[in-house]
Amino acid sequence: MKVLIFFVAWCILFILCWPLALLALVLAPLVWLVSLPVRLIFICVHAAFALVRSVLLLPARLLGYRPAK
């Protein structure tokens, strides 16, 4: 559904201002490539926080604590 909305928006932009639409079409892969390192950093930070959380909660889990669902 998102792809269809994006395509319709791009078609409207192409009709209204075709140079801007073509520029967006060319720059989209470049923006995706630039954002990859940021995503990798986010994944590493998230994993580090999950590790710290699991280490801090390990004694409670060993004693039998189970979080409420």
PyMOL CGO cylinders between C-alpha atoms (Angstrom):
from pymol import cmd
from pymol.cgo import CYLINDER

trace = [
    CYLINDER, 0.00, 0.00, 0.00, 2.85, 2.37, 0.83, 0.3, 1, 1, 1, 1, 1, 1,
    CYLINDER, 2.85, 2.37, 0.83, 4.46, 1.69, -2.51, 0.3, 1, 1, 1, 1, 1, 1,
    CYLINDER, 4.46, 1.69, -2.51, 1.25, 2.53, -4.34, 0.3, 1, 1, 1, 1, 1, 1,
    CYLINDER, 1.25, 2.53, -4.34, 0.84, 5.80, -2.42, 0.3, 1, 1, 1, 1, 1, 1,
    CYLINDER, 0.84, 5.80, -2.42, 4.49, 6.65, -3.08, 0.3, 1, 1, 1, 1, 1, 1,
    CYLINDER, 4.49, 6.65, -3.08, 4.07, 5.91, -6.80, 0.3, 1, 1, 1, 1, 1, 1,
    CYLINDER, 4.07, 5.91, -6.80, 0.91, 8.03, -7.08, 0.3, 1, 1, 1, 1, 1, 1,
    CYLINDER, 0.91, 8.03, -7.08, 2.62, 10.89, -5.23, 0.3, 1, 1, 1, 1, 1, 1,
    CYLINDER, 2.62, 10.89, -5.23, 5.61, 10.61, -7.54, 0.3, 1, 1, 1, 1, 1, 1,
    CYLINDER, 5.61, 10.61, -7.54, 3.33, 10.67, -10.61, 0.3, 1, 1, 1, 1, 1, 1,
    CYLINDER, 3.33, 10.67, -10.61, 1.61, 13.81, -9.32, 0.3, 1, 1, 1, 1, 1, 1,
    CYLINDER, 1.61, 13.81, -9.32, 5.00, 15.40, -8.68, 0.3, 1, 1, 1, 1, 1, 1,
    CYLINDER, 5.00, 15.40, -8.68, 6.11, 14.36, -12.17, 0.3, 1, 1, 1, 1, 1, 1,
    CYLINDER, 6.11, 14.36, -12.17, 3.09, 16.09, -13.67, 0.3, 1, 1, 1, 1, 1, 1,
    CYLINDER, 3.09, 16.09, -13.67, 3.56, 19.25, -11.61, 0.3, 1, 1, 1, 1, 1, 1,
    CYLINDER, 3.56, 19.25, -11.61, 7.35, 19.57, -11.72, 0.3, 1, 1, 1, 1, 1, 1,
    CYLINDER, 7.35, 19.57, -11.72, 9.15, 16.92, -13.75, 0.3, 1, 1, 1, 1, 1, 1,
    CYLINDER, 9.15, 16.92, -13.75, 12.75, 18.06, -13.01, 0.3, 1, 1, 1, 1, 1, 1,
    CYLINDER, 12.75, 18.06, -13.01, 12.14, 17.73, -9.27, 0.3, 1, 1, 1, 1, 1, 1,
    CYLINDER, 12.14, 17.73, -9.27, 10.56, 14.29, -9.75, 0.3, 1, 1, 1, 1, 1, 1,
    CYLINDER, 10.56, 14.29, -9.75, 13.53, 13.07, -11.77, 0.3, 1, 1, 1, 1, 1, 1,
    CYLINDER, 13.53, 13.07, -11.77, 15.92, 14.50, -9.19, 0.3, 1, 1, 1, 1, 1, 1,
    CYLINDER, 15.92, 14.50, -9.19, 14.03, 12.64, -6.45, 0.3, 1, 1, 1, 1, 1, 1,
    CYLINDER, 14.03, 12.64, -6.45, 14.21, 9.46, -8.52, 0.3, 1, 1, 1, 1, 1, 1,
    CYLINDER, 14.21, 9.46, -8.52, 17.99, 9.80, -8.87, 0.3, 1, 1, 1, 1, 1, 1,
    CYLINDER, 17.99, 9.80, -8.87, 18.66, 10.86, -5.27, 0.3, 1, 1, 1, 1, 1, 1,
    CYLINDER, 18.66, 10.86, -5.27, 16.52, 8.19, -3.57, 0.3, 1, 1, 1, 1, 1, 1,
    CYLINDER, 16.52, 8.19, -3.57, 19.12, 5.38, -3.93, 0.3, 1, 1, 1, 1, 1, 1,
    CYLINDER, 19.12, 5.38, -3.93, 21.89, 7.73, -2.81, 0.3, 1, 1, 1, 1, 1, 1,
    CYLINDER, 21.89, 7.73, -2.81, 19.96, 8.69, 0.33, 0.3, 1, 1, 1, 1, 1, 1,
    CYLINDER, 19.96, 8.69, 0.33, 19.38, 5.00, 1.03, 0.3, 1, 1, 1, 1, 1, 1,
    CYLINDER, 19.38, 5.00, 1.03, 23.11, 4.28, 0.70, 0.3, 1, 1, 1, 1, 1, 1,
    CYLINDER, 23.11, 4.28, 0.70, 24.00, 7.15, 3.04, 0.3, 1, 1, 1, 1, 1, 1,
    CYLINDER, 24.00, 7.15, 3.04, 21.47, 5.98, 5.64, 0.3, 1, 1, 1, 1, 1, 1,
    CYLINDER, 21.47, 5.98, 5.64, 22.87, 2.43, 5.79, 0.3, 1, 1, 1, 1, 1, 1,
    CYLINDER, 22.87, 2.43, 5.79, 25.69, 3.24, 8.26, 0.3, 1, 1, 1, 1, 1, 1,
    CYLINDER, 25.69, 3.24, 8.26, 23.20, 5.05, 10.49, 0.3, 1, 1, 1, 1, 1, 1,
    CYLINDER, 23.20, 5.05, 10.49, 20.97, 1.97, 10.52, 0.3, 1, 1, 1, 1, 1, 1,
    CYLINDER, 20.97, 1.97, 10.52, 23.93, -0.26, 11.36, 0.3, 1, 1, 1, 1, 1, 1,
    CYLINDER, 23.93, -0.26, 11.36, 24.90, 2.01, 14.26, 0.3, 1, 1, 1, 1, 1, 1,
    CYLINDER, 24.90, 2.01, 14.26, 21.29, 1.93, 15.51, 0.3, 1, 1, 1, 1, 1, 1,
    CYLINDER, 21.29, 1.93, 15.51, 21.25, -1.87, 15.37, 0.3, 1, 1, 1, 1, 1, 1,
    CYLINDER, 21.25, -1.87, 15.37, 24.54, -2.08, 17.30, 0.3, 1, 1, 1, 1, 1, 1,
    CYLINDER, 24.54, -2.08, 17.30, 23.37, 0.36, 19.98, 0.3, 1, 1, 1, 1, 1, 1,
    CYLINDER, 23.37, 0.36, 19.98, 20.09, -1.51, 20.35, 0.3, 1, 1, 1, 1, 1, 1,
    CYLINDER, 20.09, -1.51, 20.35, 21.96, -4.81, 20.72, 0.3, 1, 1, 1, 1, 1, 1,
    CYLINDER, 21.96, -4.81, 20.72, 24.30, -3.30, 23.31, 0.3, 1, 1, 1, 1, 1, 1,
    CYLINDER, 24.30, -3.30, 23.31, 21.37, -2.04, 25.39, 0.3, 1, 1, 1, 1, 1, 1,
    CYLINDER, 21.37, -2.04, 25.39, 19.66, -5.43, 25.11, 0.3, 1, 1, 1, 1, 1, 1,
    CYLINDER, 19.66, -5.43, 25.11, 22.86, -7.10, 26.34, 0.3, 1, 1, 1, 1, 1, 1,
    CYLINDER, 22.86, -7.10, 26.34, 23.16, -4.73, 29.31, 0.3, 1, 1, 1, 1, 1, 1,
    CYLINDER, 23.16, -4.73, 29.31, 19.48, -5.27, 30.16, 0.3, 1, 1, 1, 1, 1, 1,
    CYLINDER, 19.48, -5.27, 30.16, 19.81, -9.04, 30.02, 0.3, 1, 1, 1, 1, 1, 1,
    CYLINDER, 19.81, -9.04, 30.02, 22.94, -8.98, 32.21, 0.3, 1, 1, 1, 1, 1, 1,
    CYLINDER, 22.94, -8.98, 32.21, 21.24, -6.73, 34.76, 0.3, 1, 1, 1, 1, 1, 1,
    CYLINDER, 21.24, -6.73, 34.76, 18.10, -8.87, 34.88, 0.3, 1, 1, 1, 1, 1, 1,
    CYLINDER, 18.10, -8.87, 34.88, 19.95, -12.21, 34.99, 0.3, 1, 1, 1, 1, 1, 1,
    CYLINDER, 19.95, -12.21, 34.99, 19.96, -12.53, 38.81, 0.3, 1, 1, 1, 1, 1, 1,
    CYLINDER, 19.96, -12.53, 38.81, 16.21, -11.95, 38.97, 0.3, 1, 1, 1, 1, 1, 1,
    CYLINDER, 16.21, -11.95, 38.97, 15.57, -14.51, 36.27, 0.3, 1, 1, 1, 1, 1, 1,
    CYLINDER, 15.57, -14.51, 36.27, 17.75, -17.05, 38.03, 0.3, 1, 1, 1, 1, 1, 1,
    CYLINDER, 17.75, -17.05, 38.03, 15.64, -16.54, 41.16, 0.3, 1, 1, 1, 1, 1, 1,
    CYLINDER, 15.64, -16.54, 41.16, 12.48, -17.31, 39.21, 0.3, 1, 1, 1, 1, 1, 1,
    CYLINDER, 12.48, -17.31, 39.21, 11.05, -13.89, 38.38, 0.3, 1, 1, 1, 1, 1, 1,
    CYLINDER, 11.05, -13.89, 38.38, 8.90, -13.86, 35.27, 0.3, 1, 1, 1, 1, 1, 1,
    CYLINDER, 8.90, -13.86, 35.27, 7.58, -10.56, 33.87, 0.3, 1, 1, 1, 1, 1, 1,
    CYLINDER, 7.58, -10.56, 33.87, 3.79, -10.19, 33.75, 0.3, 1, 1, 1, 1, 1, 1,
    CYLINDER, 3.79, -10.19, 33.75, 2.28, -10.59, 30.30, 0.3, 1, 1, 1, 1, 1, 1,
]
cmd.load_cgo(trace, "trace")
